[in-house]
């Protein structure tokens, strides 16, 4: 019998993608002593957000291409909450929020985060039944098959429900928008680094894994 196998549609966001800074306790504690210094003079009272523009969307199966002069990137394994009707979370997706290494995490440095292809997307999303079911989720980040980070959502400053509620206090999330819960740092305050030729995998129980290779434009190391 002949079976007609249609190609699986590759997912990409239909709305705006928002990232969240300083939403994991480890990084908050590391940076807390500087939060009262100039120019901010106080810790942030609301979620610190930035937009991951559409040029960053990198569909499943594509490589991350490093521009000339960029030798390494920060790996940002995270969970994206996909908004449905009435502001409720309809689904989730594992993402990799790539960034050129930089020092500032208080004021979003767009030129380091919004380069072409700097948001790795999975093939498909995972429907959300109850948001609380993801509260203990652990995201595993592998670099060339070696585990380099485990991101525990239980260590967030704002859990997912609180983050959504606090964001909704000052802006409206529309159906199709994606709110990333943030990326965690390593014990020394840095993030895992990937370079030309590296392979990165982001995975978590119940979710479609994300895999992407990194290479220089032109393929010359």
Order of alpha helices (4+ residues) and beta strands (2+ residues): beta-alpha-beta-beta-beta-beta-beta-beta-alpha-beta-beta-beta-beta-alpha-beta-beta-beta-beta
